[in-house]
């Protein structure tokens, strides 16, 4: 079990990196994309990748923030397995992104808001900790959750 000081440090780091992901989500919204952001932090605490959704910009249905960040991080470290990495995502990942996290063997996923319609981590499916898969990761939901939820809700309300 973590000592109290270690827990507080982890929470401060989680908030710091989630703020980076929120910044990427805001940038995605400025481009007309659904505002989702993600970053990958290596086991040494260094930022490996930061991305926002680019599905419309790239005309690519797989260009979700999490997938783009995983691709960049893998290129940076020279390995598709990101075994010590922590991924921060503003929204609970979908089935595609959750599957990519499993394939990348990330150590931990931290996400902001739940996605009650398509979330594949806890809401609809449980891909990231499914006992039938060859890898499971630690999960930390709800970091800056209200801010992340408001960002997406505001985007869709403006489009109606």
C-alpha positions as CSV (number, residue, x, y, z in Angstrom):
1,X,0.0,0.0,0.0
2,X,1.2,3.5,-0.8
3,X,2.1,5.9,2.0
4,X,0.0,9.0,2.1
5,X,2.7,11.2,0.7
6,X,3.2,8.9,-2.3
7,X,-0.6,8.9,-2.9
8,X,-0.7,12.7,-2.9
9,X,2.3,12.9,-5.2
10,X,0.6,10.4,-7.6
11,X,-2.6,12.5,-7.5
12,X,-0.7,15.7,-8.3
13,X,1.1,14.0,-11.2
14,X,-2.2,12.6,-12.5
15,X,-3.8,16.1,-12.4
16,X,-0.8,17.6,-14.1
17,X,-0.8,15.2,-17.0
18,X,-4.6,15.2,-17.3
19,X,-4.3,19.0,-17.7
20,X,-2.0,18.4,-20.7
21,X,-4.6,16.0,-22.2
22,X,-7.3,18.6,-21.6
23,X,-5.2,21.2,-23.5
24,X,-4.9,18.7,-26.4
25,X,-8.7,18.2,-26.3
26,X,-9.3,22.0,-26.4
27,X,-7.0,22.2,-29.4
28,X,-9.0,19.4,-31.1
29,X,-12.2,21.3,-30.5
30,X,-10.7,24.4,-32.2
31,X,-10.1,22.3,-35.3
32,X,-13.8,21.1,-35.2
33,X,-12.9,17.7,-33.7
34,X,-14.7,16.0,-30.8
35,X,-12.6,17.3,-27.9
36,X,-10.8,14.3,-26.6
37,X,-7.1,14.5,-25.7
38,X,-4.6,12.0,-24.5
39,X,-1.0,11.8,-23.5
40,X,1.5,9.0,-22.8
41,X,4.0,9.4,-20.0
42,X,6.9,7.0,-19.7
43,X,7.9,5.1,-16.6
44,X,10.5,7.8,-15.9
45,X,7.8,10.4,-15.8
46,X,8.7,12.1,-19.1
47,X,6.1,13.0,-21.7
48,X,6.3,10.6,-24.7
49,X,3.4,11.9,-26.7
50,X,0.4,14.2,-26.7
51,X,-2.5,14.2,-29.1
52,X,-6.1,15.3,-29.7
53,X,-8.7,13.7,-31.9
54,X,-8.0,14.1,-35.6
55,X,-10.6,11.8,-37.2
56,X,-12.1,14.6,-39.3
57,X,-8.8,16.4,-40.0
58,X,-7.1,13.2,-41.1
59,X,-10.2,11.6,-42.7
60,X,-9.3,8.6,-40.6
61,X,-11.7,6.7,-38.3
62,X,-8.8,5.4,-36.2
63,X,-7.3,8.8,-35.5
64,X,-8.6,9.0,-31.9
65,X,-6.4,10.8,-29.5
66,X,-5.4,7.7,-27.6
67,X,-4.3,5.8,-30.8
68,X,-2.4,8.8,-32.1
69,X,-0.6,9.2,-28.8
70,X,0.2,5.5,-28.6
71,X,1.6,5.6,-32.1
72,X,3.8,8.6,-31.4
73,X,5.1,7.2,-28.1
74,X,5.9,3.8,-29.7
75,X,7.9,5.5,-32.4
76,X,9.7,7.6,-29.8
77,X,10.8,4.6,-27.7
78,X,11.3,2.3,-30.7
79,X,8.9,-0.4,-29.4
80,X,5.2,-0.9,-29.7
81,X,5.1,-2.2,-26.2
82,X,4.9,0.6,-23.7
83,X,5.1,-1.5,-20.6
84,X,6.0,1.2,-18.1
85,X,3.8,3.9,-19.6
86,X,0.8,5.6,-18.1
87,X,-1.9,6.9,-20.6
88,X,-4.1,9.9,-19.7
89,X,-7.3,10.3,-21.6
90,X,-9.9,13.0,-21.1
91,X,-12.7,10.5,-21.8
92,X,-13.1,6.8,-21.1
93,X,-11.7,5.1,-24.2
94,X,-13.8,3.3,-26.8
95,X,-13.4,-0.3,-27.7
96,X,-10.8,0.4,-30.4
97,X,-8.7,2.6,-28.1
98,X,-9.1,0.2,-25.1
99,X,-7.9,-2.6,-27.3
100,X,-4.9,-0.6,-28.5
101,X,-4.0,0.1,-24.8
102,X,-4.0,-3.6,-24.1
103,X,-1.9,-4.4,-27.2
104,X,0.6,-1.7,-26.1
105,X,0.8,-3.3,-22.7
106,X,0.5,0.1,-20.9
107,X,0.9,-0.1,-17.1
108,X,-1.9,2.2,-16.2
109,X,-4.8,4.2,-17.7
110,X,-6.0,7.4,-16.1
111,X,-9.1,8.9,-17.6
112,X,-11.4,11.9,-16.9
113,X,-15.1,11.4,-17.7
114,X,-17.0,8.2,-18.2
115,X,-18.5,7.5,-21.6
116,X,-21.9,5.9,-20.7
117,X,-22.7,5.2,-24.4
118,X,-19.4,3.8,-25.7
119,X,-16.9,3.5,-22.9
120,X,-15.0,0.2,-23.1
121,X,-13.1,0.5,-19.8
122,X,-15.9,0.4,-17.2
123,X,-19.1,1.8,-18.6
124,X,-20.2,-0.5,-21.4
125,X,-17.4,-3.0,-21.8
126,X,-14.4,-3.9,-19.6
127,X,-11.6,-4.4,-22.1
128,X,-8.7,-3.1,-20.0
129,X,-9.0,-5.5,-17.2
130,X,-10.7,-8.5,-18.9
131,X,-9.4,-11.7,-17.5
132,X,-9.6,-13.4,-20.9
133,X,-7.0,-11.0,-22.4
134,X,-3.3,-11.4,-22.1
135,X,-2.7,-8.0,-20.4
136,X,-4.5,-6.0,-17.8
137,X,-3.7,-2.5,-16.5
138,X,-4.3,-0.4,-13.5
139,X,-7.2,2.0,-13.9
140,X,-7.8,5.4,-12.3
141,X,-11.0,7.0,-13.4
142,X,-12.4,10.4,-12.7
143,X,-9.3,12.7,-12.7
144,X,-10.6,16.1,-13.6
145,X,-13.8,14.3,-14.6
146,X,-16.2,17.2,-14.4
147,X,-14.0,19.4,-16.5
148,X,-13.5,16.7,-19.1
149,X,-17.3,16.0,-19.2
150,X,-18.1,19.7,-19.5
151,X,-15.7,20.1,-22.5
152,X,-17.4,17.4,-24.5
153,X,-21.0,18.4,-23.5
154,X,-20.3,22.0,-24.4
155,X,-18.9,20.9,-27.8
156,X,-22.0,19.0,-28.7
157,X,-24.4,21.6,-27.3
158,X,-22.8,24.2,-29.5
159,X,-23.4,22.0,-32.5
160,X,-27.1,21.5,-31.9
